Amino acid sequence: MATKTASVNPEYSENSIRVLKGLEPVKQRPGMYTRTDSPMHVIQEVLDNAADEALAGHGKKIKTIVHTDGSITVEDDGRGIPFGMHPTEHAPVIELVFTQLHAGGKFDKGKGGAYSFSGGLHGVGVSVTNALSTRLEATTYREGQVARLVFAGGDVIEPLLIRPAADGDRKSGTTVRVWPDGKYFESLTWPMAHLEHLLRSKAVLMPGVSVTLVQEKTRETQTWLFKGGLRDYLTQTLPADPVIPLFEGESFADAHHDSFAEGEGAAWCVAFTEDGQPVRESYVNLIPTPAGGTHESGLRDGLYTAVKSFVEMHSLLPKGVKLLPDDVFARASYVLSTKVLDPQFQGQIKERLNSRDALKLVANFVRPALELWLNQNVEYGKRLAEIAIKAAQSRQKAGQKVEKRKGSGVAVLPGKLTDCESRDIAENEVFLVEGDSAGGSAKMGRNKESQAVLPLRGKVLNTWEVDRDRLFANNEIHDIAVAIGVDPHGPSDSPDLSGLRYGKICILSDADVDGSHIQVLLLTLFFKHFPKLIDTGHVFVSRPPLFRVDAPARGKKPASKAYALDEGELTAILDKLRKEGVREAAWTISRFKGLGEMNAEQLWDTTLNPDTRRLLPVHLGNLSVLETSELMTKLMGKGEAAARRELMELHGDSVEIDV
């Protein structure tokens, strides 16, 4: 009998593989590199470059012009972008800056480098602006010459033209004019209120630097030049009068500091009000961080520790009241400007700072300054303590009300659940931990007040095709449901969430393939049988590190350790050690095979501590519930092997798997 050979699919061959070069990745997926609701962020990249020149002490003026044709110009009087030939790339440096994703002076961090402090090292910056513009004109003034280069869609359309500087030309600086491409943005209208706020804040953070905005259409010119700095700015924007005088200060490390590089530090101004929405703005090397990050956590930690110390010293805390960081921080308005040598941001648009050292940096400078201020102004200190204690009493009272509503008919909690002491679900967290050994470390390393631990044995049941009535036949799922206090339900049900015992339900598994599988099984359980917990933002995924780097003592700096989530972060840590003068391979790299290899202190530092951990909220994203369900059926259904194979062939090369 003749056998039939499988035919080769002509649609998938060697020619099907595309390699994206230059700025093509930006054009293919602009949302990965910038905001696409308006071109505001792409022009912010140009402004950040101008601000970095001023931050480095090489400029005193920044001018932005909004033209009637929709384009925008940014001028500065900095050093000007070099336009000579690059020694290894054999192209003019100014061309590389605008056409290569990972090219720029900010990478030159060594002693005597072009930039000591700048807005991050993602290296995508102004080249993204160029890629998403129909036209970009770059002019640089330096060394008695003027160089001009013109691009369209990221490609050079007018080659570099160099001429001697004329009498009317600036001595140094850069001018960039951008025409954003409408096909990449929902709207090409410039959000003027946002732009004005951004420029004004640059002036606040750089006292003595003049920042100007010109609008050709209305012929309006605004100039900001602040000398009072953060205090004047915060006073003008507060929603109500502060109950105590503003607490302000600044502190930066000198060349002999044990823990931080010279120049690292922070400037801050904090106000406490009883009414209105608090004003909170933070910046890292002049880059706005609207999503906060570790520098804001450091400010919170410094404020809390100082106030708590003051309260204890003066015996102000009533019996039965426990002070938490949010009690002190709840009514705080602030402007925080942090300088970090190598800032690590979350994502390309730099909205949140992830640098672990920034928490310690800010907290170490803020705490002693506030402790001194409170003890020099005892009456103001007592007023601040009164506000924090009042917030703590309100929080505890609300927690007691929730407890009473539960009644006495609560199911018996699982014996392996190590519960927390608090009953305030706004604070409480439960960690669903892979394995008993990791569960043991988590129990010892957790915050007993607000963190609970539920160890899970082995792989959780795939519940995608399990009827709700049969769920409790599985002990692990029964324990999860009873521990969180919510019954299984469907997407169209209206479950009673009043019994919910934890505000955050955190999936904590190993940083390997098996751990990812357990994550998927638990996410399947919550999406299928507890969808309202996802809708209301209660489900999270913890991201433990894969590597630990132990660095030896160097000079006055003691031995240190750092954690990396993946290979990319590991490379960044090693690069930083090299820049600090650590001898090659003098460090030790440890790879965690699983959570069980971490001791309690390591697990707290990397995965449990709210100020330093990586915790991802779970939500549906851009797909509808129906589309998500169809995708989950392909991924988790028993009879869907063919559909899964098709998915892997289509999208398998879009993810990196550490096996």
C-alpha positions as CSV (number, residue, x, y, z in Angstrom):
1,M,0.0,0.0,0.0
2,A,1.4,3.4,-1.0
3,T,2.0,5.9,1.8
4,K,1.1,9.5,1.4
5,T,3.9,11.9,2.2
6,A,3.1,15.2,4.0
7,S,3.1,18.2,1.7
8,V,5.4,21.1,2.5
9,N,3.5,24.3,3.3
10,P,4.7,26.8,0.6
11,E,3.5,29.7,2.7
12,Y,6.1,29.1,5.5
13,S,9.7,28.9,4.3
14,E,13.1,30.6,4.7
15,N,11.7,33.6,2.9
16,S,9.0,34.0,5.6
17,I,11.5,35.1,8.2
18,R,11.9,38.8,8.5
19,V,14.7,40.6,10.2
20,L,13.8,44.1,11.4
21,K,16.7,46.5,11.1
22,G,17.4,50.1,12.1
23,L,14.2,51.9,13.1
24,E,11.8,49.3,11.6
25,P,10.8,47.8,15.0
26,V,9.6,51.2,16.1
27,K,7.4,51.7,13.0
28,Q,6.1,48.1,13.3
29,R,5.2,48.4,17.0
30,P,5.2,52.1,18.0
31,G,3.2,51.4,21.2
32,M,6.1,49.5,22.6
33,Y,8.3,52.6,22.5
34,T,6.0,55.6,23.1
35,R,2.5,56.8,23.8
36,T,0.3,56.8,20.7
37,D,-2.6,58.9,22.0
38,S,-0.7,62.1,21.0
39,P,2.9,62.9,19.9
40,M,3.6,64.5,23.4
41,H,6.0,61.8,24.5
42,V,8.1,61.8,21.3
43,I,8.7,65.6,21.7
44,Q,9.4,64.9,25.4
45,E,12.4,62.9,24.3
46,V,13.8,65.9,22.6
47,L,13.1,68.1,25.6
48,D,14.8,65.6,27.9
49,N,18.0,65.8,25.8
50,A,18.0,69.6,26.1
51,A,17.3,69.3,29.9
52,D,20.2,66.8,30.2
53,E,22.6,69.4,28.8
54,A,21.4,71.9,31.4
55,L,21.5,69.3,34.2
56,A,25.2,68.7,33.2
57,G,25.8,72.4,33.6
58,H,26.3,73.2,29.9
59,G,23.1,75.2,29.1
60,K,21.0,78.0,30.5
61,K,18.1,78.3,28.0
62,I,15.5,75.9,26.5
63,K,13.0,77.2,24.0
64,T,10.1,75.4,22.5
65,I,8.1,76.7,19.5
66,V,4.7,75.2,18.5
67,H,4.4,76.1,14.8
68,T,1.1,76.7,12.9
69,D,1.8,73.7,10.6
70,G,1.7,71.3,13.5
71,S,5.4,70.9,13.8
72,I,7.4,71.7,17.0
73,T,10.9,73.0,17.6
74,V,13.1,72.6,20.6
75,E,16.3,74.8,21.0
76,D,19.0,74.7,23.6
77,D,22.3,76.4,24.2
78,G,24.2,73.3,25.3
79,R,27.3,71.8,23.8
80,G,25.7,70.8,20.5
81,I,25.6,67.2,19.1
82,P,29.0,66.3,17.6
83,F,28.9,65.9,13.8
84,G,32.3,64.4,13.0
85,M,32.7,60.8,11.8
86,H,32.3,58.1,14.5
87,P,35.6,56.1,14.9
88,T,34.0,52.6,14.5
89,E,30.6,53.2,12.8
90,H,32.0,55.2,9.9
91,A,29.0,57.6,9.9
92,P,28.5,61.2,11.3
93,V,27.7,61.0,15.0
94,I,24.7,63.2,14.6
95,E,23.2,60.8,12.1
96,L,23.8,57.8,14.5
97,V,22.1,59.6,17.4
98,F,18.9,60.0,15.3
99,T,18.9,56.7,13.5
100,Q,20.2,54.0,15.9
101,L,18.1,52.8,18.8
102,H,21.1,52.2,21.1
103,A,23.4,55.2,20.4
104,G,24.0,58.3,22.5
105,G,26.2,60.2,24.9
106,K,24.3,59.0,27.9
107,F,26.0,55.7,27.7
108,D,29.3,57.4,28.4
109,K,29.1,57.2,32.2
110,G,32.8,56.8,33.0
111,K,34.9,59.4,34.7
112,G,35.0,62.4,32.5
113,G,32.1,61.0,30.4
114,A,29.7,63.2,28.5
115,Y,26.9,62.7,31.0
116,S,27.2,61.9,34.7
117,F,23.4,62.1,35.2
118,S,20.7,61.7,32.5
119,G,17.3,60.3,31.9
120,G,17.9,56.6,31.8
121,L,19.8,54.2,29.6
122,H,17.1,52.6,27.5
123,G,18.8,54.0,24.5
124,V,15.7,54.5,22.4
125,G,15.1,58.2,23.0
126,V,15.2,60.7,20.1
127,S,15.6,58.0,17.4
128,V,12.0,57.0,18.2
129,T,11.0,60.6,17.6
130,N,12.7,60.4,14.2
131,A,11.2,57.1,13.2
132,L,7.6,58.3,13.9
133,S,8.0,61.7,12.0
134,T,7.3,62.6,8.4
135,R,10.2,65.1,8.7
136,L,12.9,65.9,11.3
137,E,15.4,68.7,10.9
138,A,18.4,68.7,13.2
139,T,20.9,71.6,13.4
140,T,23.9,71.7,15.8
141,Y,26.2,74.6,16.6
142,R,29.7,73.9,17.9
143,E,33.4,74.7,17.4
144,G,32.6,77.7,15.1
145,Q,30.6,75.6,12.7
146,V,26.9,74.8,11.9
147,A,25.8,71.3,10.8
148,R,22.4,70.4,9.4
149,L,20.8,67.1,8.6
150,V,17.2,66.3,7.5
151,F,15.3,63.0,7.9
152,A,12.0,61.6,6.7
153,G,10.5,58.6,8.5
154,G,13.9,58.0,10.1
155,D,15.9,58.0,6.8
156,V,18.3,60.7,5.8
157,I,16.9,62.7,2.9
158,E,19.3,65.7,3.0
159,P,22.8,64.7,3.8
160,L,25.0,66.4,6.4
161,L,25.8,70.0,5.4
162,I,28.5,71.8,7.4
163,R,29.2,75.5,7.1
164,P,31.1,78.2,9.1
165,A,29.0,79.9,11.7
166,A,27.7,83.3,10.7
167,D,27.4,86.4,12.9
168,G,23.7,85.7,13.8
169,D,24.3,82.1,14.7
170,R,24.5,80.7,18.3
171,K,27.9,79.7,19.5
172,S,26.7,76.3,20.7
173,G,23.6,74.3,21.1
174,T,21.1,72.2,19.2
175,T,17.8,72.9,17.3
176,V,15.5,70.0,16.5
177,R,12.2,70.6,14.5
178,V,9.8,67.6,14.3
179,W,6.7,66.9,12.1
180,P,5.0,63.9,13.8
181,D,3.5,61.3,11.4
182,G,-0.3,61.1,11.8
183,K,-0.5,57.4,11.0
184,Y,1.1,56.5,14.3
185,F,-1.0,58.7,16.6
186,E,-4.7,58.9,17.5
187,S,-4.5,62.7,17.3
188,L,-1.9,65.2,16.2
189,T,-3.2,68.0,18.4
190,W,-0.6,69.0,21.0
191,P,-1.9,68.8,24.6
192,M,-0.9,72.3,25.5
193,A,-1.8,72.1,29.2
194,H,0.4,69.0,29.5
195,L,3.2,70.7,27.5
196,E,3.1,73.9,29.7
197,H,3.1,71.8,32.9
198,L,6.1,69.8,31.6
199,L,8.1,72.9,30.7
200,R,7.2,74.7,33.9
201,S,8.4,71.7,35.9
202,K,11.7,71.7,34.1
203,A,12.2,75.3,35.1
204,V,11.3,74.5,38.7
205,L,13.8,71.6,38.8
206,M,16.6,73.6,37.3
207,P,16.7,76.9,39.2
208,G,18.4,79.6,37.0
209,V,17.6,77.9,33.7
210,S,15.2,79.9,31.5
211,V,12.4,77.8,29.8
212,T,10.3,79.4,27.1
213,L,7.2,78.3,25.1
214,V,6.2,80.2,22.0
215,Q,2.8,79.5,20.2
216,E,2.8,80.8,16.7
217,K,-1.0,80.5,16.3
218,T,-1.8,82.7,19.2
219,R,1.4,84.7,19.2
220,E,1.7,83.9,22.9
221,T,5.1,83.6,24.6
222,Q,5.6,82.2,28.1
223,T,8.9,82.1,30.0
224,W,9.6,80.4,33.3
225,L,12.6,81.1,35.4
226,F,12.4,79.9,39.0
227,K,14.9,80.8,41.7
228,G,12.8,79.6,44.7
229,G,12.6,76.1,43.4
230,L,10.4,73.4,44.8
231,R,8.9,75.4,47.6
232,D,7.4,78.1,45.3
233,Y,6.1,75.5,42.9
234,L,4.4,73.3,45.5
235,T,2.9,76.3,47.3
236,Q,1.3,77.5,44.1
237,T,-0.3,74.1,43.4
238,L,-1.5,73.0,46.8
239,P,-5.3,72.3,47.1
240,A,-5.5,73.7,50.6
241,D,-3.4,75.5,53.2
242,P,-0.9,73.2,54.9
243,V,-1.5,72.4,58.5
244,I,2.2,72.7,59.3
245,P,5.0,74.6,57.5
246,L,6.5,73.0,54.4
247,F,9.3,70.5,55.1
248,E,12.0,70.9,52.4
249,G,15.5,70.0,52.0
250,E,18.2,68.5,49.7
251,S,21.1,66.2,50.2
252,F,23.6,64.7,47.8
253,A,26.5,62.3,48.2
254,D,30.0,63.5,48.1
255,A,33.0,61.7,46.7
256,H,33.7,59.9,50.0
257,H,30.2,58.5,50.5
258,D,30.2,54.8,51.5
259,S,27.1,53.7,49.6
260,F,26.3,56.2,46.7
261,A,28.1,57.8,43.8
262,E,29.1,61.4,44.0
263,G,26.2,63.7,43.1
264,E,23.5,61.1,43.8
265,G,20.8,62.3,46.1
266,A,17.5,64.1,46.2
267,A,15.7,67.5,46.7
268,W,12.3,67.5,48.2
269,C,9.4,69.7,49.5
270,V,6.6,68.1,51.4
271,A,3.3,69.6,52.7
272,F,0.6,68.1,54.8
273,T,-3.1,69.1,54.2
274,E,-6.4,67.9,55.7
275,D,-8.5,68.6,52.6
276,G,-8.4,68.2,48.9
277,Q,-6.6,65.8,46.6
278,P,-2.8,65.6,47.4
279,V,-0.4,67.0,44.8
280,R,2.3,64.5,44.1
281,E,5.0,64.9,41.5
282,S,8.3,63.1,41.2
283,Y,11.2,63.3,38.8
284,V,14.4,61.3,38.2
285,N,17.2,63.3,36.5
286,L,14.5,65.8,35.4
287,I,12.4,62.9,33.8
288,P,8.8,63.0,35.1
289,T,7.7,59.7,36.7
290,P,3.9,60.0,37.0
291,A,3.7,56.3,38.0
292,G,6.1,56.8,40.9
293,G,8.6,54.1,41.7
294,T,11.3,53.3,44.2
295,H,12.3,56.9,44.8
296,E,8.8,57.7,46.0
297,S,8.9,54.6,48.1
298,G,12.1,55.9,49.7
299,L,10.4,59.2,50.5
300,R,7.5,57.4,52.1
301,D,9.8,55.2,54.0
302,G,11.9,58.1,55.3
303,L,8.8,60.1,56.3
304,Y,7.2,57.1,58.1
305,T,10.4,56.1,60.0
306,A,11.0,59.7,61.2
307,V,7.4,60.3,62.3
308,K,7.2,56.9,64.0
309,S,10.4,57.6,65.9
310,F,9.0,61.0,67.0
311,V,5.7,59.5,68.1
312,E,7.5,56.8,70.1
313,M,10.0,59.3,71.7
314,H,7.1,61.5,72.9
315,S,4.7,58.6,73.8
316,L,2.0,59.9,71.6
317,L,0.5,56.6,70.3
318,P,-2.8,55.6,72.0
319,K,-3.1,52.1,73.2
320,G,-4.2,49.6,70.6
321,V,-3.3,51.9,67.6
322,K,-0.6,50.7,65.2
323,L,0.9,53.2,62.8
324,L,1.5,52.2,59.2
325,P,3.3,54.0,56.4
326,D,0.1,55.0,54.6
327,D,-1.2,56.6,57.7
328,V,1.7,59.1,57.6
329,F,1.7,59.4,53.8
330,A,-2.1,59.7,53.2
331,R,-2.3,63.5,53.5
332,A,1.2,64.3,52.1
333,S,1.7,66.5,49.0
334,Y,5.2,66.7,47.6
335,V,7.6,67.5,44.8
336,L,10.6,65.1,44.7
337,S,13.6,65.5,42.4
338,T,16.0,62.6,42.5
339,K,19.4,62.3,40.9
340,V,20.4,58.6,40.2
341,L,23.6,57.6,38.3
342,D,22.1,54.7,36.3
343,P,18.3,54.9,36.5
344,Q,16.4,51.8,35.5
345,F,12.9,52.5,34.4
346,Q,9.9,50.3,33.8
347,G,9.2,50.3,30.1
348,Q,10.4,52.6,27.3
349,I,8.3,55.7,28.3
350,K,10.1,55.9,31.7
351,E,6.9,56.6,33.8
352,R,8.1,54.5,36.8
353,L,11.5,54.1,38.4
354,N,12.6,50.5,39.2
355,S,16.1,51.1,40.5
356,R,16.3,49.3,43.8
357,D,19.0,51.5,45.2
358,A,16.8,54.6,44.9
359,L,14.6,53.6,47.8
360,K,17.6,53.4,50.2
361,L,19.1,56.6,48.6
362,V,16.1,58.8,49.2
363,A,15.1,57.3,52.6
364,N,18.6,57.7,54.0
365,F,18.7,61.4,53.1
366,V,15.1,62.3,54.1
367,R,14.8,60.4,57.4
368,P,17.5,62.2,59.4
369,A,16.5,65.6,58.0
370,L,12.9,65.1,59.1
371,E,13.9,63.7,62.5
372,L,16.0,66.8,63.1
373,W,13.2,69.1,61.9
374,L,10.5,67.5,64.0
375,N,12.6,67.7,67.2
376,Q,13.5,71.3,66.5
377,N,9.7,72.1,65.9
378,V,8.0,69.8,68.5
379,E,4.6,71.5,68.3
380,Y,4.5,71.0,64.5
381,G,5.7,67.4,65.1
382,K,2.8,66.7,67.4
383,R,0.3,68.2,64.9
384,L,1.7,65.9,62.2
385,A,1.6,62.9,64.6
386,E,-2.1,63.8,65.3
387,I,-3.0,63.6,61.6
388,A,-1.2,60.2,61.2
389,I,-2.8,58.8,64.3
390,K,-6.3,59.9,63.2
391,A,-5.7,58.2,59.9
392,A,-4.6,55.0,61.7
393,Q,-7.7,55.0,63.9
394,S,-10.1,55.5,60.9
395,R,-8.4,52.6,59.1
396,Q,-8.6,50.2,62.1
397,K,-12.2,51.2,62.7
398,A,-13.1,50.4,59.1
399,G,-11.4,47.0,59.4
400,Q,-13.4,46.2,62.6
401,K,-16.7,46.9,60.7
402,V,-15.8,44.4,58.0
403,E,-15.0,41.8,60.6
404,K,-18.4,42.2,62.2
405,R,-20.3,41.8,58.9
406,K,-18.7,38.4,58.4
407,G,-20.7,36.9,61.2
408,S,-19.8,33.5,62.8
409,G,-20.7,31.2,60.0
410,V,-17.3,31.3,58.3
411,A,-15.7,28.1,56.9
412,V,-12.8,26.7,58.8
413,L,-9.6,28.1,57.4
414,P,-7.1,25.6,55.9
415,G,-4.5,24.4,58.4
416,K,-1.6,25.1,56.1
417,L,-2.6,28.8,55.8
418,T,-0.3,31.0,57.8
419,D,-2.6,34.0,58.2
420,C,-1.8,37.6,58.9
421,E,-2.7,39.5,62.1
422,S,-4.6,42.5,60.4
423,R,-8.2,42.3,59.2
424,D,-7.9,45.3,57.0
425,I,-8.2,44.0,53.4
426,A,-6.8,47.2,52.0
427,E,-3.5,46.2,53.6
428,N,-3.7,42.4,53.6
429,E,-2.0,40.1,51.0
430,V,-2.0,36.4,50.6
431,F,0.8,34.6,48.7
432,L,0.0,31.4,46.9
433,V,3.4,29.8,47.0
434,E,4.8,26.9,45.0
435,G,6.1,24.2,47.3
436,D,6.4,23.7,51.0
437,S,10.1,24.7,51.2
438,A,9.5,28.1,49.6
439,G,6.4,28.4,51.8
440,G,8.6,28.0,54.8
441,S,11.0,30.8,53.7
442,A,8.0,33.0,52.9
443,K,6.5,32.5,56.3
444,M,9.7,33.5,58.0
445,G,10.4,36.5,55.7
446,R,6.9,38.0,55.5
447,N,5.4,40.9,57.3
448,K,3.3,39.1,59.9
449,E,1.0,42.1,60.2
450,S,-0.4,42.1,56.7
451,Q,1.0,39.2,54.7
452,A,-0.4,35.6,54.7
453,V,1.1,32.5,53.1
454,L,-0.7,29.5,51.6
455,P,1.8,26.8,50.3
456,L,0.6,24.7,47.3
457,R,1.8,21.2,46.7
458,G,2.7,20.2,43.1
459,K,0.9,21.4,40.0
460,V,-2.6,22.8,40.5
461,L,-5.5,21.1,38.7
462,N,-6.3,22.5,35.2
463,T,-9.8,23.8,35.9
464,W,-10.7,25.1,32.4
465,E,-13.1,22.2,31.7
466,V,-14.0,21.4,35.3
467,D,-17.6,22.0,36.4
468,R,-18.0,24.5,39.3
469,D,-19.7,21.8,41.4
470,R,-16.7,19.6,41.2
471,L,-14.0,22.2,42.1
472,F,-14.0,21.5,45.8
473,A,-13.1,17.9,45.2
474,N,-9.6,19.2,44.7
475,N,-8.0,20.0,48.1
476,E,-5.7,22.7,46.8
477,I,-8.6,24.6,45.1
478,H,-10.8,24.1,48.1
479,D,-8.1,25.7,50.4
480,I,-7.6,28.6,48.0
481,A,-11.3,29.4,47.9
482,V,-11.8,29.2,51.7
483,A,-8.6,31.2,52.4
484,I,-9.6,34.1,50.1
485,G,-13.2,34.1,51.3
486,V,-15.0,34.2,48.0
487,D,-17.0,31.4,46.4
488,P,-16.5,30.3,42.7
489,H,-18.6,32.1,40.2
490,G,-19.0,32.9,36.5
491,P,-18.5,36.1,34.5
492,S,-22.2,37.0,34.5
493,D,-22.7,36.3,38.2
494,S,-22.8,38.9,41.0
495,P,-20.8,37.2,43.8
496,D,-20.7,38.4,47.3
497,L,-17.2,40.0,47.8
498,S,-17.9,41.2,51.3
499,G,-16.1,38.1,52.6
500,L,-12.9,38.8,50.7
501,R,-10.1,38.5,53.2
502,Y,-7.2,39.9,51.2
503,G,-6.9,43.0,49.0
504,K,-4.0,41.3,47.0
505,I,-4.0,37.7,46.0
506,C,-0.4,37.1,44.8
507,I,0.8,34.1,42.7
508,L,4.4,33.3,43.7
509,S,6.2,30.5,41.8
510,D,9.7,29.7,40.7
511,A,11.3,31.8,37.9
512,D,11.5,28.8,35.6
513,V,9.3,26.9,33.1
514,D,7.6,24.8,35.8
515,G,6.9,28.0,37.8
516,S,5.4,29.6,34.7
517,H,3.2,26.5,34.2
518,I,1.9,26.9,37.8
519,Q,1.2,30.6,37.1
520,V,-0.9,29.7,34.0
521,L,-2.9,27.0,35.9
522,L,-3.7,29.5,38.7
523,L,-4.6,32.2,36.3
524,T,-6.8,29.8,34.5
525,L,-8.6,29.1,37.8
526,F,-9.2,32.7,38.6
527,F,-10.2,33.7,35.1
528,K,-12.7,30.7,34.8
529,H,-14.1,30.5,38.3
530,F,-13.2,33.8,40.1
531,P,-13.4,36.4,37.3
532,K,-14.7,39.2,39.5
533,L,-11.5,39.1,41.5
534,I,-9.6,39.9,38.2
535,D,-12.2,42.6,37.2
536,T,-11.8,44.3,40.6
537,G,-8.0,44.2,40.5
538,H,-7.3,41.8,43.3
539,V,-5.1,39.2,41.4
540,F,-1.3,39.7,41.0
541,V,1.7,37.8,39.8
542,S,5.0,38.0,41.8
543,R,8.2,38.1,39.8
544,P,11.1,36.6,41.8
545,P,14.7,37.2,40.5
546,L,16.6,34.6,38.6
547,F,20.2,35.7,39.6
548,R,22.0,37.1,42.5
549,V,25.3,39.0,42.1
550,D,27.7,39.3,45.1
551,A,30.3,42.1,44.6
552,P,33.4,42.4,46.7
553,A,34.3,45.5,48.8
554,R,35.8,48.3,46.8
555,G,37.5,51.2,48.5
556,K,35.3,52.5,51.2
557,K,32.3,50.8,49.7
558,P,31.4,47.5,51.5
559,A,30.6,44.2,49.8
560,S,27.2,44.3,48.2
561,K,24.6,42.1,46.6
562,A,22.1,42.8,43.8
563,Y,19.3,40.8,42.2
564,A,18.4,40.4,38.5
565,L,15.1,39.4,37.1
566,D,16.6,38.1,33.9
567,E,19.7,38.1,31.6
568,G,19.1,41.7,30.6
569,E,19.2,43.0,34.2
570,L,22.2,40.8,35.0
571,T,24.1,42.4,32.1
572,A,23.2,45.9,33.4
573,I,24.4,45.1,36.9
574,L,27.7,43.7,35.7
575,D,28.2,46.8,33.5
576,K,27.6,49.0,36.5
577,L,30.2,47.1,38.6
578,R,32.8,47.5,35.8
579,K,32.1,51.2,35.7
580,E,32.7,51.3,39.5
581,G,36.1,49.8,38.9
582,V,35.4,46.2,40.1
583,R,37.9,43.8,38.6
584,E,36.4,41.5,35.9
585,A,34.9,38.3,37.3
586,A,35.7,39.4,40.9
587,W,32.0,39.1,41.5
588,T,30.0,35.9,42.1
589,I,26.8,35.1,40.1
590,S,24.3,32.7,41.7
591,R,21.3,31.4,39.8
592,F,18.3,30.5,41.8
593,K,16.9,27.1,40.7
594,G,13.7,27.9,42.8
595,L,12.2,29.9,45.5
596,G,13.2,27.2,48.0
597,E,16.9,28.2,47.6
598,M,16.2,31.7,49.0
599,N,16.4,32.3,52.7
600,A,13.8,34.4,54.4
601,E,15.8,37.7,54.1
602,Q,16.4,37.3,50.4
603,L,12.8,36.4,49.7
604,W,11.7,39.6,51.7
605,D,14.1,41.8,49.8
606,T,13.3,40.6,46.4
607,T,9.7,39.4,46.4
608,L,7.7,40.3,49.5
609,N,8.8,43.8,50.4
610,P,6.2,46.2,48.8
611,D,8.8,48.8,48.2
612,T,11.3,46.7,46.3
613,R,9.4,43.7,44.8
614,R,8.1,43.3,41.2
615,L,4.3,42.6,41.4
616,L,2.3,42.6,38.2
617,P,-1.5,43.3,38.3
618,V,-3.6,40.8,36.2
619,H,-6.1,42.3,33.8
620,L,-7.6,41.3,30.5
621,G,-5.8,43.7,28.3
622,N,-7.1,44.6,24.8
623,L,-9.1,41.4,24.2
624,S,-12.8,41.1,25.1
625,V,-13.9,38.4,27.6
626,L,-15.2,36.3,24.7
627,E,-11.9,36.6,22.7
628,T,-9.9,35.8,25.8
629,S,-12.1,32.7,26.5
630,E,-11.6,31.5,22.9
631,L,-7.8,31.9,23.3
632,M,-7.8,30.1,26.7
633,T,-9.8,27.2,25.2
634,K,-7.0,26.8,22.6
635,L,-4.3,26.9,25.3
636,M,-5.9,24.9,28.1
637,G,-8.6,22.7,26.4
638,K,-7.9,18.9,26.3
639,G,-8.8,18.4,22.7
640,E,-7.0,21.5,21.3
641,A,-3.6,20.1,20.4
642,A,-3.9,21.2,16.8
643,A,-4.9,24.7,17.7
644,R,-2.0,25.0,20.2
645,R,0.4,23.8,17.6
646,E,-0.9,26.5,15.2
647,L,-0.5,29.2,17.9
648,M,3.1,28.1,18.6
649,E,4.0,28.2,14.9
650,L,2.5,31.7,14.6
651,H,3.8,33.3,17.8
652,G,6.5,31.0,19.2
653,D,9.3,33.3,18.1
654,S,7.8,36.3,19.9
655,V,8.7,35.1,23.4
656,E,12.0,34.2,25.1
657,I,11.9,31.1,27.3
658,D,14.6,30.3,29.9
659,V,14.6,26.5,30.0
